[in-house]
Structures are given as structure tokens and as C-alpha cells.
């Protein structure tokens, strides 16, 4: 059975692979823990357009729509299936390229003539698994809070055979290595998650494998609907900013809070969007005239731990999303301004 295992390969942007992990001190034990960041989450309440680029039978496309809705039944996200070239999620059905998806807002960095998801096989809950990636979730078996200890030689040998035919480096990247804590979504290991594949017991040192999960688990449903992900709460209203006006004061009042600002560019040119103060924040810039069109993201390019994005913008409406670096527990005041 091990030789027939089908596992999706993780689509991580090259510049992210060797990114250094950031940590903070925990209270009481003088130990370090990772700060869990949601760097690839869409703005809560977003409508994500889904387009089929090529391939797929009518039945396969219907299955895609069905399993995508498993997530939107719980997450405050809407999937709109529409044939447009600039859709946030663009799907192909190449049987020779396995199953994979870019993660969350990484999809907006992929050229429009390329797919952001491929469904080369659609067994069980594979489609739901890939849509989990598309809304920002990682592989559960690579959760740093997971307890899987691998028999590495066996895993490398078996995944080096068809249908995966991976090199040892690919096996390490897709299975053996844990995510840096700043890449994942921050729950404890969930053995029932649809984001976890089946692995035989012979692959683990404990002799205990994992089962094939073909539906969203209770933890999948609860987490994706929680305040840490895409809660169905009162819609966040964007606070208006004016280009070249004085900085506007704001604050992260409670952990997990995300602030949204909008501003209008009337004439094309280079603009600087920057925060000020002592609070460590992260900024995402979307537009023009779109809350899903990710333009740029920044952490510490400003003064101290402030965020700053410098971009050449054309006329239109733009949205700046601000959150604390420590989404799990960070709060604090800051200011934000737009300059041309």
C-alpha cells in the first residue's frame, strides 16, 4: 500500500523556504516558543473567485464545488466559481502533476496564465485538502506541535517510488521536515484533520500510522470559524485614510484583532504606507479596487518594529490590513499614514 500512496506536495514560495523563525520568551519556564503568524490569510469575509483553467470532467468539477463548500460552511469566506483569467484560485487537472495548491494569499503572486492549484488525483477528501491550503492551512503531518517520529530511510525509499517518485530532498520538504512555527496556523496536532494524509505504521518509529481523513474534522471546523481564522462576526469596516494627511491613531485592542484601512489614489505614483509607534505590527496592502488583490506585505521595514510598504500605485481604492506580529497575544497602539 505504501507504494501507492498519493500525497500532495507543498507549494511554498522559494523565498520562504529558508526564512528564519522568530521566537519569544514564554512566561515562567524561561523557554522559547514560536509566535504563530497568519501571514497568508485572506481578509476575513473575502469572496474568492475560482476558475477552471483546463481539464476536468463535469463530475470532477462538481466535486470541486462540493468539497470547497465544506470550508465555506464554517469559514467567513465565499467561493465564486467563475471563468475569469484573474481569479484568486485557478485550477488544472493534470494527472502527471499530482495534487497541490499554493497557500493562501501566495496565490495572488502567481502569473495569471499559471494555475494556483492542480488536482491530478481527487481521492477521498483531496479537493477539500487542497482548498484548505488555498485558504491558508498547512500540512498537519508537518505541524511542529505534532508527535510523528519518522523512520526516515523507509519514508525516503517508499516515496522515491511511483506515483510520487520524489528525490530525498523532496521527501524531506514535503513530509519529514516540520514547518517553522511562523508558517502554520497554530493548533495542537489533529489526527483527524483533512489536512493529514494516511501514512502506514512502518513509516513511524512508534509503529502507529495515521488514517485517511476524508472529511473536515471537528477541530478543522471549529478552528477555521474561530477568531484566529475566519469568524462570522460583525464585518470589519475600513477606516478611511487620506493621502498626505496626518497619521491616524489606532490600536490592536485585543489579541487576534485585525484593523482595516482604505485610501484612494487619485493620481499614479510612488506611495509610502507606514505605521508608527512601539507596537510590532504586520501590514498587507490590497488593491486596486480589490480586497483580495495582494500587492505587498511587510513586517519590520519601518522604524523599529513598524511596517512600511513603498509601492507604485495606479488610481483606485486600496486597503491596508494591520495586525499584531503576535496574533495569539499581542495588543498595543500605533499610527498609520499614506504619503506620496
ChimeraX attribute file (.defattr): number of C-alpha atoms within 10 A of each C-alpha:
attribute: neighborCount
match mode: 1-to-1
recipient: residues
	/A:1	7
	/A:2	16
	/A:3	14
	/A:4	12
	/A:5	17
	/A:6	20
	/A:7	20
	/A:8	23
	/A:9	20
	/A:10	19
	/A:11	17
	/A:12	16
	/A:13	13
	/A:14	8
	/A:15	7
	/A:16	9
	/A:17	12
	/A:18	8
	/A:19	11
	/A:20	9
	/A:21	12
	/A:22	14
	/A:23	15
	/A:24	12
	/A:25	12
	/A:26	11
	/A:27	8
	/A:28	6
	/A:29	7
	/A:30	9
	/A:31	10
	/A:32	12
	/A:33	12
	/A:34	17
	/A:35	22
	/A:36	20
	/A:37	22
	/A:38	22
	/A:39	22
	/A:40	22
	/A:41	18
	/A:42	24
	/A:43	22
	/A:44	20
	/A:45	18
	/A:46	15
	/A:47	16
	/A:48	20
	/A:49	18
	/A:50	22
	/A:51	20
	/A:52	22
	/A:53	19
	/A:54	12
	/A:55	15
	/A:56	17
	/A:57	10
	/A:58	9
	/A:59	8
	/A:60	15
	/A:61	14
	/A:62	11
	/A:63	16
	/A:64	22
	/A:65	16
	/A:66	13
	/A:67	19
	/A:68	19
	/A:69	17
	/A:70	16
	/A:71	23
	/A:72	16
	/A:73	12
	/A:74	18
	/A:75	22
	/A:76	21
	/A:77	22
	/A:78	16
	/A:79	17
	/A:80	15
	/A:81	16
	/A:82	12
	/A:83	13
	/A:84	14
	/A:85	15
	/A:86	15
	/A:87	23
	/A:88	27
	/A:89	29
	/A:90	26
	/A:91	23
	/A:92	20
	/A:93	23
	/A:94	15
	/A:95	13
	/A:96	12
	/A:97	15
	/A:98	18
	/A:99	24
	/A:100	25
	/A:101	28
	/A:102	28
	/A:103	27
	/A:104	23
	/A:105	22
	/A:106	22
	/A:107	25
	/A:108	19
	/A:109	15
	/A:110	16
	/A:111	10
	/A:112	16
	/A:113	10
	/A:114	12
	/A:115	22
	/A:116	26
	/A:117	25
	/A:118	25
	/A:119	25
	/A:120	20
	/A:121	19
	/A:122	20
	/A:123	10
	/A:124	13
	/A:125	18
	/A:126	26
	/A:127	27
	/A:128	25
	/A:129	30
	/A:130	30
	/A:131	25
	/A:132	24
	/A:133	22
	/A:134	26
	/A:135	26
	/A:136	23
	/A:137	24
	/A:138	25
	/A:139	23
	/A:140	25
	/A:141	26
	/A:142	22
	/A:143	24
	/A:144	20
	/A:145	16
	/A:146	15
	/A:147	11
	/A:148	20
	/A:149	13
	/A:150	19
	/A:151	16
	/A:152	17
	/A:153	10
	/A:154	14
	/A:155	21
	/A:156	21
	/A:157	15
	/A:158	21
	/A:159	23
	/A:160	17
	/A:161	15
	/A:162	12
	/A:163	15
	/A:164	21
	/A:165	15
	/A:166	18
	/A:167	14
	/A:168	17
	/A:169	10
	/A:170	17
	/A:171	21
	/A:172	15
	/A:173	17
	/A:174	21
	/A:175	22
	/A:176	20
	/A:177	14
	/A:178	20
	/A:179	21
	/A:180	19
	/A:181	19
	/A:182	18
	/A:183	25
	/A:184	23
	/A:185	22
	/A:186	20
	/A:187	16
	/A:188	13
	/A:189	18
	/A:190	18
	/A:191	19
	/A:192	20
	/A:193	23
	/A:194	25
	/A:195	28
	/A:196	23
	/A:197	24
	/A:198	16
	/A:199	19
	/A:200	15
	/A:201	16
	/A:202	15
	/A:203	22
	/A:204	18
	/A:205	13
	/A:206	12
	/A:207	12
	/A:208	14
	/A:209	17
	/A:210	17
	/A:211	15
	/A:212	17
	/A:213	19
	/A:214	19
	/A:215	18
	/A:216	20
	/A:217	16
	/A:218	11
	/A:219	17
	/A:220	21
	/A:221	17
	/A:222	15
	/A:223	19
	/A:224	22
	/A:225	21
	/A:226	16
	/A:227	15
	/A:228	18
	/A:229	22
	/A:230	22
	/A:231	19
	/A:232	15
	/A:233	12
	/A:234	7
	/A:235	10
	/A:236	13
	/A:237	10
	/A:238	14
	/A:239	14
	/A:240	13
	/A:241	20
	/A:242	15
	/A:243	18
	/A:244	12
	/A:245	10
	/A:246	13
	/A:247	18
	/A:248	16
	/A:249	13
	/A:250	15
	/A:251	17
	/A:252	20
	/A:253	13
	/A:254	14
	/A:255	17
	/A:256	20
	/A:257	18
	/A:258	19
	/A:259	19
	/A:260	18
	/A:261	17
	/A:262	20
	/A:263	18
	/A:264	17
	/A:265	18
	/A:266	12
	/A:267	11
	/A:268	12
	/A:269	12
	/A:270	12
	/A:271	18
	/A:272	17
	/A:273	19
	/A:274	22
	/A:275	30
	/A:276	22
	/A:277	16
	/A:278	14
	/A:279	22
	/A:280	22
	/A:281	27
	/A:282	25
	/A:283	27
	/A:284	23
	/A:285	24
	/A:286	21
	/A:287	19
	/A:288	19
	/A:289	14
	/A:290	13
	/A:291	22
	/A:292	22
	/A:293	21
	/A:294	22
	/A:295	18
	/A:296	16
	/A:297	17
	/A:298	18
	/A:299	18
	/A:300	17
	/A:301	15
	/A:302	15
	/A:303	13
	/A:304	12
	/A:305	18
	/A:306	23
	/A:307	24
	/A:308	26
	/A:309	22
	/A:310	16
	/A:311	15
	/A:312	10
	/A:313	20
	/A:314	17
	/A:315	13
	/A:316	15
	/A:317	17
	/A:318	22
	/A:319	27
	/A:320	25
	/A:321	18
	/A:322	23
	/A:323	24
	/A:324	26
	/A:325	23
	/A:326	20
	/A:327	21
	/A:328	16
	/A:329	12
	/A:330	18
	/A:331	21
	/A:332	16
	/A:333	16
	/A:334	20
	/A:335	17
	/A:336	21
	/A:337	20
	/A:338	22
	/A:339	15
	/A:340	16
